[in-house]
């Protein structure tokens, strides 16, 4: 699955739980527990991770959740800071989109929530802000939030 990404190998499947947690933490994403990681990894429709060939370290990842019919959401896109800017995020995203194109029925809808640093990557792959027709919304289910 290596798309001419010198020094790295892009693999089908998720990273290990420890690697998943490290990638999230080091890429500046919110921390998750091992239990959340295990459930999340197991619940993905598709997952991809990237390995640094020289060290064997997992340096990037991305996942897709969805219903398998028409709705797919790209999540957990992360690359370790020392490896950013080398095309890893693009290779991971391309592999995920290729999987959707190959395995999903025609008419699939692919969405994501983009933090500021990731927006250029997603725009290069055809993603666009749907506002004002549609806006992204979220709800955090932290304990005590609805007491």
Protein Blocks (a to p, Z undefined) as FASTA:
>chain_A
ZZhighiacdeddddfklmmmmmmmnopacddfklmmmmmmmpfbdcddddfknopafbd
cddddehlmpccdehiacdfklgonommmmmmmmmmmmmmmmmcehiacdddddfklmmm
mmmnopacfbfkbccddddfbehklZZ
